[in-house]
Amino acid sequence: MRPTALILAAVLPLIATPALAQEAPRTLQRSALSMTPPVAQEDTALAAAVASPTRSDADRARDAFRRPVETLTFWGLQPGQTVVEIEPGRAGWWNHILEPYAQATGGRYVAVNRPLETMGVEDGSADLVIVARAFHNWHRAGRTEAYLDVFFKALKPGGVLAVEQHRSVDGLNINDTASTGYVPESWVIQAAQRAGFVLDARSELNANPKDDRAHPFGVWTLPPVRRTEQDGRTLTAEERARYDAIGESDRMTLRFRKPG
């Protein structure tokens, strides 16, 4: 199945709810007066960045789980944008796609490791702020509200906050789940809304029904971390194979917009 077909399969069940999809990105065009399905258009620069031989084999192996073309298109990535990635980490998985894409399209990519010190962009200038797998850490550190406020200021009116996050069963207490790497989707939505963001759309692009979240070392039991030993507990070869077969975590994929 082509990447664009995957996008439509994941998004169409969701855009039928006006409250969740106020405005489609330009790559997903639809009539403002009807619910005509969007027509996805190829972004050749994005496809080239994902297919680039400069990406490592390890990064490429994760494409099946992280669906970079489909996910970035859902978030509304466009040529020439100012894109800020929050805490990309040493592996820099999104960085290896977004930085070459920005260079190829006349845009700007900014990696921010300490959001409360600097966002690397002027207030009201960012088109897209990307947060991948970080909310569990922020909650444990008591930084969620402060971080979201900074992101809101950095984005221009109409700008997008893009979220990819390990997802717990909804309704659970985040104080119990955050230490395992998972957080409830409703909690993330409510936190963003309190900061002033509007939920624009949600997608199951990165869902994984195989992930039952019952792992001895939390989400880090699964690929890509594949933690096998901790606190005197060591997985057997059979257990290791079972967790590897799950693949990467079940994740929410959300798009919020700054009003205006």
C-alpha positions as CSV (number, residue, x, y, z in Angstrom):
1,M,0.0,0.0,0.0
2,R,1.4,3.5,-0.9
3,P,2.2,5.9,2.0
4,T,-0.6,8.3,1.0
5,A,-3.1,5.5,1.1
6,L,-2.0,4.6,4.6
7,I,-2.6,8.2,5.6
8,L,-6.1,8.2,4.4
9,A,-6.9,4.9,6.0
10,A,-5.8,6.2,9.4
11,V,-7.3,9.7,9.1
12,L,-10.6,9.3,7.4
13,P,-12.4,7.7,10.4
14,L,-11.4,10.7,12.4
15,I,-12.0,13.7,10.2
16,A,-15.7,13.0,10.2
17,T,-15.9,14.5,13.7
18,P,-15.7,18.3,13.2
19,A,-14.5,19.0,16.7
20,L,-11.4,16.9,16.0
21,A,-10.5,18.3,12.6
22,Q,-11.2,22.0,12.3
23,E,-8.7,22.5,9.4
24,A,-6.9,20.0,7.2
25,P,-3.3,20.7,6.4
26,R,-2.6,21.9,2.8
27,T,-1.4,18.4,1.8
28,L,-4.8,17.1,2.7
29,Q,-7.2,19.3,0.8
30,R,-11.0,19.1,1.2
31,S,-13.9,21.3,0.8
32,A,-14.8,23.5,3.7
33,L,-18.5,23.0,3.0
34,S,-18.6,19.2,2.7
35,M,-17.1,16.1,4.1
36,T,-15.5,15.1,0.8
37,P,-12.5,12.9,1.6
38,P,-9.1,14.7,1.4
39,V,-6.9,14.2,-1.6
40,A,-3.4,13.4,-0.5
41,Q,-0.5,14.8,-2.5
42,E,3.0,13.4,-2.6
43,D,5.8,15.5,-1.0
44,T,8.8,14.4,-3.0
45,A,11.3,16.2,-0.7
46,L,9.9,14.3,2.3
47,A,10.1,11.0,0.5
48,A,13.7,11.8,-0.5
49,A,14.7,12.7,3.0
50,V,13.2,9.4,4.4
51,A,14.8,7.4,1.6
52,S,18.2,9.1,1.9
53,P,21.2,6.8,2.1
54,T,22.6,9.0,4.9
55,R,20.1,7.5,7.3
56,S,21.4,4.5,9.2
57,D,20.2,1.0,8.8
58,A,19.0,1.1,12.4
59,D,16.9,4.2,11.7
60,R,15.4,2.7,8.5
61,A,14.4,-0.4,10.4
62,R,12.2,1.6,12.6
63,D,10.2,3.2,9.7
64,A,7.7,0.3,9.8
65,F,6.8,1.3,13.3
66,R,7.1,5.1,13.2
67,R,5.7,5.7,9.6
68,P,7.6,9.0,9.1
69,V,6.0,10.0,5.8
70,E,2.5,9.3,6.9
71,T,3.0,10.8,10.4
72,L,4.7,14.0,9.2
73,T,2.0,14.5,6.5
74,F,-0.7,14.1,9.1
75,W,1.0,16.7,11.3
76,G,1.0,19.1,8.3
77,L,4.7,19.4,7.5
78,Q,5.2,21.7,4.5
79,P,8.2,22.9,2.5
80,G,9.8,26.1,3.9
81,Q,8.4,25.8,7.4
82,T,10.2,26.5,10.7
83,V,10.1,23.2,12.5
84,V,11.2,22.9,16.2
85,E,11.8,19.4,17.6
86,I,11.8,19.2,21.4
87,E,14.4,17.0,23.1
88,P,15.4,14.9,20.1
89,G,17.8,12.8,22.1
90,R,21.2,11.4,21.2
91,A,19.7,9.0,18.6
92,G,18.1,11.9,16.7
93,W,15.7,9.7,14.8
94,W,13.4,12.6,13.6
95,N,16.4,14.9,13.3
96,H,17.9,12.7,10.5
97,I,14.7,13.3,8.4
98,L,13.7,16.8,9.4
99,E,17.0,18.6,9.1
100,P,17.7,17.4,5.5
101,Y,14.1,18.2,4.6
102,A,14.4,21.7,5.9
103,Q,17.7,22.3,4.0
104,A,16.2,20.9,0.8
105,T,13.0,23.1,1.0
106,G,14.3,26.4,2.3
107,G,12.9,25.8,5.7
108,R,14.5,25.8,9.2
109,Y,14.9,23.0,11.6
110,V,15.7,23.7,15.3
111,A,16.5,21.1,17.9
112,V,15.7,22.2,21.4
113,N,17.1,20.3,24.4
114,R,16.2,22.8,27.2
115,P,12.8,24.4,26.4
116,L,12.6,26.4,29.6
117,E,15.9,28.1,28.7
118,T,15.5,28.7,25.0
119,M,13.3,27.6,22.1
120,G,15.9,28.7,19.6
121,V,13.2,30.7,17.7
122,E,11.4,34.0,18.4
123,D,7.9,33.9,19.9
124,G,5.2,33.5,17.3
125,S,7.6,32.3,14.6
126,A,7.4,28.5,14.6
127,D,5.1,26.6,12.2
128,L,5.4,23.2,13.8
129,V,6.6,22.0,17.2
130,I,7.2,18.3,17.5
131,V,7.1,16.4,20.8
132,A,8.0,12.7,20.5
133,R,7.8,10.3,23.5
134,A,8.5,12.9,26.2
135,F,5.3,13.5,28.2
136,H,6.0,10.7,30.7
137,N,9.3,12.3,31.6
138,W,7.8,15.8,31.9
139,H,5.1,14.7,34.2
140,R,7.5,13.0,36.5
141,A,9.6,16.2,36.6
142,G,6.6,18.5,37.0
143,R,7.4,20.4,33.8
144,T,4.4,19.6,31.6
145,E,2.5,22.9,32.1
146,A,5.6,25.1,31.8
147,Y,6.8,23.3,28.6
148,L,3.4,23.6,26.9
149,D,3.2,27.3,27.7
150,V,6.6,27.8,26.1
151,F,5.5,25.9,23.0
152,F,2.4,27.9,22.7
153,K,4.4,31.2,22.7
154,A,6.8,29.9,20.1
155,L,4.2,28.9,17.6
156,K,2.6,31.4,15.2
157,P,-1.2,31.7,15.2
158,G,-2.4,28.6,13.4
159,G,0.8,26.8,14.1
160,V,0.8,23.1,15.0
161,L,1.9,21.2,18.1
162,A,2.6,17.6,17.0
163,V,2.6,14.8,19.5
164,E,3.7,11.2,19.4
165,Q,3.5,9.4,22.8
166,H,3.4,6.0,24.3
167,R,-0.2,5.4,25.3
168,S,-1.6,3.8,28.4
169,V,-5.1,2.5,28.8
170,D,-7.3,5.6,29.1
171,G,-8.7,6.3,32.5
172,L,-5.7,5.2,34.4
173,N,-3.9,7.6,36.8
174,I,-0.9,9.1,35.1
175,N,1.0,9.0,38.5
176,D,0.9,5.2,38.2
177,T,1.6,5.0,34.5
178,A,4.3,7.6,33.8
179,S,7.0,5.6,35.4
180,T,6.4,2.9,32.8
181,G,6.7,5.4,29.9
182,Y,3.0,5.3,29.1
183,V,0.4,8.1,29.7
184,P,-3.3,8.3,29.0
185,E,-4.3,10.1,25.8
186,S,-7.0,12.0,27.5
187,W,-4.5,13.4,29.9
188,V,-2.3,14.7,27.1
189,I,-5.3,16.3,25.4
190,Q,-6.5,18.0,28.5
191,A,-3.0,19.3,29.3
192,A,-2.6,20.8,25.9
193,Q,-6.1,22.4,26.0
194,R,-5.3,24.0,29.4
195,A,-2.3,25.6,27.7
196,G,-4.6,27.1,25.1
197,F,-4.2,24.6,22.2
198,V,-7.2,23.2,20.2
199,L,-7.3,19.5,19.4
200,D,-7.2,19.6,15.6
201,A,-7.1,15.8,14.8
202,R,-6.0,12.5,16.2
203,S,-4.8,9.4,14.3
204,E,-4.2,5.7,14.9
205,L,-1.3,5.7,12.5
206,N,1.1,4.6,15.3
207,A,-1.3,2.3,17.2
208,N,-0.1,-1.2,18.0
209,P,-2.8,-3.5,19.3
210,K,-0.1,-6.1,20.2
211,D,1.2,-3.9,23.0
212,D,-0.6,-4.9,26.2
213,R,1.7,-2.6,28.2
214,A,2.4,-5.5,30.7
215,H,6.2,-5.4,30.5
216,P,8.6,-5.9,33.4
217,F,10.8,-2.9,32.5
218,G,8.0,-0.7,31.2
219,V,8.0,0.5,27.6
220,W,11.8,0.2,27.6
221,T,11.3,-3.6,27.5
222,L,10.2,-3.2,23.9
223,P,12.3,-2.2,20.8
224,P,14.2,-0.1,20.2
225,V,15.6,0.0,23.8
226,R,15.1,-3.7,24.4
227,R,16.0,-3.6,28.1
228,T,16.6,-7.2,29.2
229,E,17.9,-6.9,32.7
230,Q,17.1,-4.6,35.7
231,D,17.0,-4.8,39.4
232,G,18.1,-8.4,39.5
233,R,15.5,-9.6,36.9
234,T,16.8,-11.0,33.6
235,L,14.5,-12.0,30.8
236,T,14.7,-15.5,29.4
237,A,15.4,-16.0,25.7
238,E,11.8,-16.9,25.3
239,E,10.6,-13.7,27.0
240,R,13.0,-11.6,25.0
241,A,11.6,-13.1,21.8
242,R,8.1,-12.5,22.9
243,Y,8.6,-8.8,23.6
244,D,10.6,-8.3,20.4
245,A,7.6,-9.8,18.5
246,I,5.4,-7.0,19.9
247,G,7.4,-4.4,18.1
248,E,7.4,-0.8,19.3
249,S,4.9,0.6,21.7
250,D,1.2,1.5,21.1
251,R,1.3,5.3,20.5
252,M,-1.1,8.2,20.2
253,T,-0.6,10.6,17.3
254,L,-2.1,14.0,17.9
255,R,-2.3,17.3,16.1
256,F,-3.0,20.5,18.1
257,R,-3.3,24.0,16.7
258,K,-2.7,27.4,18.3
259,P,-5.9,29.4,17.7
260,G,-5.7,32.4,15.4
